């Protein structure tokens, strides 16, 4: 975002203020804007000095806007959205794709599937400043609706009146277990073999967990949850120390399989595929940078190379 200002206040300062209100944290706002925490405090003092009123209250639960702060927040959010639309229209009138692109992605996709797409995108559009955040699905939807991100990538995308969903790709899901587990020597197995097994899964509010639980219920399979975690990396570590078996995207365990710390068994009676979707706020005018990123994600040659 450029150094434009309105009434002597820089656009960046309004964005920093909005980020503090939305996150409740000076340190998180600093990280999101690539500045120090002291710089955040200084910008907020500048706002309070200009408007001669207290804008934020700090408490144990984080920073909260005062009545005056809430007025400034709502007005600032409208100004930032309008400014973003102006920048988008100006970028569309030119031939160079540039500007900022904010993306939020679930851990398993961001860590293990995004890199080849991102590499190609940055090669083709080096003037775009891409900020990637690994996040939980519910926060990705909230951030998209609030305009805090341009695009999100989630598993099992859920319909929402304020969200547009674009198909991305499908993950193949496989069973993983430690090399010493009795199922480690089985190349293919049926889901019924999991009945009674200790199982490491995602947290209950995560879409992949909900889809697997429904599948188990439909098949009359009862697994014993020995661990529930919010990201793929922790799940893999739990399986490696023999906390239980798990079902995860094949792409997320390639490294462990190659190094012998995990074994994969394909599910012979099921072709388990996890749909991935690109999400953004419905009605939002996407910047050229966002449009080009979607095009790269959906290019058949890159998807085939990734498969």
C-alpha positions as CSV (number, residue, x, y, z in Angstrom):
1,X,0.0,0.0,0.0
2,X,1.4,3.4,-1.0
3,X,2.0,6.4,1.3
4,X,-1.2,8.1,0.4
5,X,-2.9,10.1,3.1
6,X,-6.3,11.5,4.0
7,X,-6.6,14.6,6.1
8,X,-2.9,14.2,7.1
9,X,-3.3,10.6,8.1
10,X,-1.5,7.9,6.1
11,X,-3.5,5.1,4.7
12,X,-1.0,2.7,6.3
13,X,-1.7,4.1,9.8
14,X,-5.5,3.5,9.3
15,X,-4.7,-0.1,8.3
16,X,-2.5,-0.6,11.3
17,X,-5.2,0.7,13.6
18,X,-7.8,-1.6,12.0
19,X,-5.4,-4.6,12.3
20,X,-5.0,-3.9,16.1
21,X,-8.8,-3.7,16.5
22,X,-9.4,-6.9,14.6
23,X,-6.6,-8.9,16.2
24,X,-6.6,-7.3,19.6
25,X,-2.8,-7.5,19.5
26,X,-0.1,-4.9,18.8
27,X,2.4,-7.6,18.1
28,X,0.2,-9.4,15.6
29,X,-0.6,-6.1,13.8
30,X,3.1,-5.3,13.7
31,X,3.8,-8.7,12.1
32,X,1.0,-8.3,9.5
33,X,2.4,-4.9,8.5
34,X,6.1,-5.8,8.6
35,X,6.9,-3.1,11.2
36,X,8.0,-3.2,14.8
37,X,5.6,-3.2,17.8
38,X,7.0,0.2,18.8
39,X,6.1,1.5,15.4
40,X,2.5,0.3,15.9
41,X,2.4,2.1,19.2
42,X,3.8,5.3,17.7
43,X,1.2,5.3,14.9
44,X,-1.6,4.8,17.3
45,X,-0.4,7.6,19.5
46,X,-0.3,9.9,16.4
47,X,-4.0,9.1,15.7
48,X,-5.0,9.8,19.3
49,X,-3.1,13.0,19.3
50,X,-4.7,14.1,16.0
51,X,-8.2,13.3,17.2
52,X,-7.7,14.4,20.8
53,X,-9.3,11.2,22.2
54,X,-8.4,7.8,23.5
55,X,-9.0,5.1,20.7
56,X,-8.0,1.9,22.4
57,X,-8.2,0.3,25.8
58,X,-5.7,-2.4,26.7
59,X,-6.8,-5.3,28.9
60,X,-6.1,-8.9,29.7
61,X,-8.1,-10.0,26.7
62,X,-6.2,-7.7,24.3
63,X,-6.7,-4.2,22.9
64,X,-10.3,-3.1,22.5
65,X,-11.6,0.1,20.8
66,X,-13.3,2.8,22.8
67,X,-16.5,4.4,21.6
68,X,-14.4,6.9,19.6
69,X,-12.2,4.1,18.4
70,X,-15.1,2.1,17.1
71,X,-16.3,5.1,15.1
72,X,-12.8,5.5,13.6
73,X,-12.5,1.7,12.9
74,X,-15.8,1.5,11.0
75,X,-14.9,4.6,8.9
76,X,-11.3,3.4,8.4
77,X,-12.5,0.0,7.1
78,X,-14.7,1.7,4.5
79,X,-11.8,4.0,3.5
80,X,-9.4,1.1,3.1
81,X,-11.8,-0.9,1.0
82,X,-12.5,2.0,-1.3
83,X,-8.7,2.7,-1.6
84,X,-8.1,-1.0,-2.5
85,X,-10.8,-0.7,-5.2
86,X,-9.1,2.4,-6.6
87,X,-5.7,0.6,-6.6
88,X,-7.2,-2.4,-8.3
89,X,-8.8,-0.3,-11.1
90,X,-5.5,1.5,-11.7
91,X,-3.6,-1.8,-11.9
92,X,-6.1,-3.1,-14.4
93,X,-5.5,-0.1,-16.6
94,X,-1.8,-0.9,-16.8
95,X,0.0,-3.9,-18.2
96,X,2.2,-4.8,-15.2
97,X,0.7,-7.0,-12.5
98,X,1.9,-5.6,-9.1
99,X,0.7,-4.6,-5.7
100,X,0.0,-6.7,-2.6
101,X,-1.7,-10.1,-2.4
102,X,-2.9,-11.5,0.9
103,X,-3.6,-15.2,1.1
104,X,-4.6,-17.5,4.0
105,X,-4.2,-21.2,3.6
106,X,-4.8,-24.3,5.8
107,X,-1.5,-25.8,7.0
108,X,-1.5,-29.0,5.0
109,X,-2.0,-27.2,1.7
110,X,0.3,-24.3,2.4
111,X,3.2,-26.4,3.6
112,X,3.0,-29.3,1.1
113,X,1.1,-28.3,-2.0
114,X,1.4,-24.6,-2.5
115,X,5.2,-24.3,-3.1
116,X,5.3,-25.3,-6.8
117,X,2.3,-23.0,-7.6
118,X,3.9,-20.1,-5.6
119,X,7.3,-20.6,-7.3
120,X,5.6,-20.3,-10.8
121,X,3.5,-17.3,-9.7
122,X,6.5,-15.4,-8.4
123,X,8.5,-16.2,-11.5
124,X,5.8,-14.8,-13.7
125,X,4.8,-11.8,-11.5
126,X,7.9,-10.8,-9.5
127,X,6.4,-7.3,-8.8
128,X,3.6,-8.7,-6.6
129,X,4.2,-8.6,-2.8
130,X,2.7,-11.9,-1.6
131,X,1.9,-12.3,2.1
132,X,0.9,-15.9,3.0
133,X,-0.6,-16.9,6.3
134,X,-1.2,-20.4,7.6
135,X,-4.6,-20.4,9.3
136,X,-7.5,-22.4,10.6
137,X,-10.5,-22.8,8.2
138,X,-13.0,-20.8,10.3
139,X,-10.6,-17.9,10.5
140,X,-10.0,-18.0,6.8
141,X,-13.7,-17.5,6.1
142,X,-13.9,-14.7,8.7
143,X,-10.9,-12.9,7.3
144,X,-12.2,-13.2,3.7
145,X,-15.6,-11.7,4.7
146,X,-13.9,-8.9,6.7
147,X,-11.6,-8.1,3.8
148,X,-8.5,-8.9,5.7
149,X,-7.3,-11.3,3.0
150,X,-7.8,-11.4,-0.8
151,X,-8.0,-15.2,-1.2
152,X,-8.2,-18.3,1.0
153,X,-7.6,-21.9,0.3
154,X,-9.5,-24.5,2.4
155,X,-10.4,-28.2,2.4
156,X,-14.0,-29.2,2.0
157,X,-15.1,-25.7,1.2
158,X,-18.4,-24.8,2.9
159,X,-21.2,-22.8,1.3
160,X,-21.7,-19.4,2.8
161,X,-23.9,-16.5,1.5
162,X,-20.9,-14.1,1.7
163,X,-18.3,-16.4,0.1
164,X,-17.5,-17.4,-3.5
165,X,-16.0,-20.8,-3.9
166,X,-13.8,-21.8,-6.9
167,X,-12.7,-25.5,-7.2
168,X,-8.9,-25.9,-6.9
169,X,-7.9,-29.6,-6.8
170,X,-8.5,-32.9,-4.9
171,X,-6.1,-34.5,-2.4
172,X,-5.8,-38.3,-2.2
173,X,-6.2,-39.4,1.4
174,X,-4.2,-42.4,2.7
175,X,-3.7,-44.2,6.0
176,X,-0.3,-43.5,7.7
177,X,1.2,-45.4,10.6
178,X,4.7,-45.9,12.2
179,X,7.0,-48.5,10.6
180,X,6.5,-50.8,13.7
181,X,2.7,-50.8,13.5
182,X,1.0,-54.1,12.5
183,X,-0.6,-52.3,9.5
184,X,2.8,-51.0,8.2
185,X,3.2,-54.1,6.0
186,X,-0.2,-53.8,4.5
187,X,-0.2,-52.2,1.0
188,X,-4.0,-52.0,0.7
189,X,-6.6,-52.3,3.4
190,X,-10.3,-51.8,3.9
191,X,-11.7,-49.1,6.2
192,X,-13.2,-51.8,8.4
193,X,-9.7,-52.7,9.5
194,X,-9.6,-49.5,11.4
195,X,-12.4,-50.5,13.7
196,X,-11.1,-50.2,17.3
197,X,-7.8,-48.7,16.3
198,X,-6.2,-45.8,18.1
199,X,-6.6,-42.9,15.8
200,X,-4.9,-39.5,15.6
201,X,-7.2,-36.8,14.0
202,X,-7.8,-33.2,13.4
203,X,-9.7,-31.0,15.9
204,X,-13.5,-31.6,15.8
205,X,-14.2,-28.2,14.2
206,X,-12.0,-28.9,11.2
207,X,-13.8,-29.9,8.0
208,X,-11.5,-32.9,7.2
209,X,-12.2,-34.3,10.7
210,X,-16.0,-33.9,10.2
211,X,-15.8,-35.6,6.8
212,X,-13.9,-38.6,8.2
213,X,-16.2,-38.9,11.2
214,X,-19.2,-39.0,8.9
215,X,-17.5,-41.7,6.8
216,X,-16.8,-43.8,9.9
217,X,-20.4,-43.4,11.0
218,X,-21.7,-44.5,7.6
219,X,-19.5,-47.6,7.7
220,X,-20.2,-48.4,11.4
221,X,-16.5,-48.0,12.2
222,X,-15.5,-47.0,15.7
223,X,-12.0,-45.5,16.0
224,X,-10.5,-44.6,19.4
225,X,-9.3,-41.0,19.2
226,X,-5.9,-40.9,21.0
227,X,-5.1,-37.3,19.9
228,X,-6.8,-34.4,18.3
229,X,-4.7,-31.6,16.7
230,X,-5.2,-28.4,14.6
231,X,-2.5,-29.0,12.0
232,X,-1.0,-31.7,9.9
233,X,2.6,-31.4,11.2
234,X,1.5,-32.2,14.8
235,X,-0.6,-35.1,13.6
236,X,2.4,-36.6,11.7
237,X,4.6,-36.3,14.8
238,X,2.0,-38.0,16.9
239,X,1.7,-40.9,14.5
240,X,5.5,-41.2,14.4
241,X,5.7,-41.8,18.1
242,X,3.0,-44.5,17.9
243,X,0.1,-42.5,19.4
244,X,-2.1,-44.1,16.7
245,X,-2.8,-44.2,12.9
246,X,-4.3,-41.4,10.9
247,X,-5.7,-40.6,7.5
248,X,-4.0,-37.7,5.8
249,X,-3.3,-36.2,2.4
250,X,-0.7,-38.2,0.5
251,X,1.1,-35.1,-0.5
252,X,1.7,-34.1,3.1
253,X,3.7,-37.3,4.0
254,X,6.0,-37.7,1.0
255,X,9.0,-36.5,3.0
256,X,8.4,-38.9,5.9
257,X,7.7,-41.9,3.6
258,X,11.0,-41.2,1.8
259,X,12.9,-41.1,5.1
260,X,11.2,-44.1,6.5
261,X,9.6,-42.5,9.5
262,X,6.0,-43.2,8.3
263,X,4.4,-46.0,6.3
264,X,1.5,-45.5,3.9
265,X,-1.3,-47.9,3.2
266,X,-3.8,-47.2,0.4
267,X,-7.5,-47.8,1.2
268,X,-8.5,-50.5,-1.3
269,X,-12.3,-50.1,-0.8
270,X,-12.3,-46.3,-1.0
271,X,-10.9,-43.7,-3.2
272,X,-10.8,-41.0,-0.6
273,X,-10.4,-37.6,-2.1
274,X,-10.4,-34.3,-0.2
275,X,-11.7,-31.4,-2.3
276,X,-9.8,-28.1,-2.0
277,X,-11.4,-24.7,-2.8
278,X,-10.3,-21.2,-3.4
279,X,-12.5,-18.7,-1.5
280,X,-13.0,-15.0,-1.5
281,X,-15.6,-12.5,-0.4
282,X,-18.7,-12.6,-2.7
283,X,-18.9,-9.4,-4.8
284,X,-15.3,-8.4,-4.1
285,X,-13.6,-6.9,-7.1
286,X,-10.4,-9.0,-7.3
287,X,-7.1,-7.3,-8.1
288,X,-5.2,-8.4,-11.2
289,X,-2.7,-10.0,-8.8
290,X,-5.4,-12.1,-7.3
291,X,-6.9,-13.0,-10.6
292,X,-3.5,-14.2,-11.9
293,X,-2.9,-16.2,-8.8
294,X,-6.2,-18.1,-9.3
295,X,-5.2,-18.7,-12.9
296,X,-1.9,-20.2,-11.9
297,X,-3.5,-22.4,-9.2
298,X,-6.0,-23.8,-11.8
299,X,-3.5,-24.3,-14.7
300,X,-3.8,-28.0,-15.8
301,X,-0.1,-28.4,-16.5
302,X,0.8,-27.4,-13.0
303,X,-1.8,-29.6,-11.4
304,X,-0.6,-32.6,-13.5
305,X,3.0,-31.8,-12.5
306,X,2.0,-31.7,-8.9
307,X,0.1,-34.9,-9.1
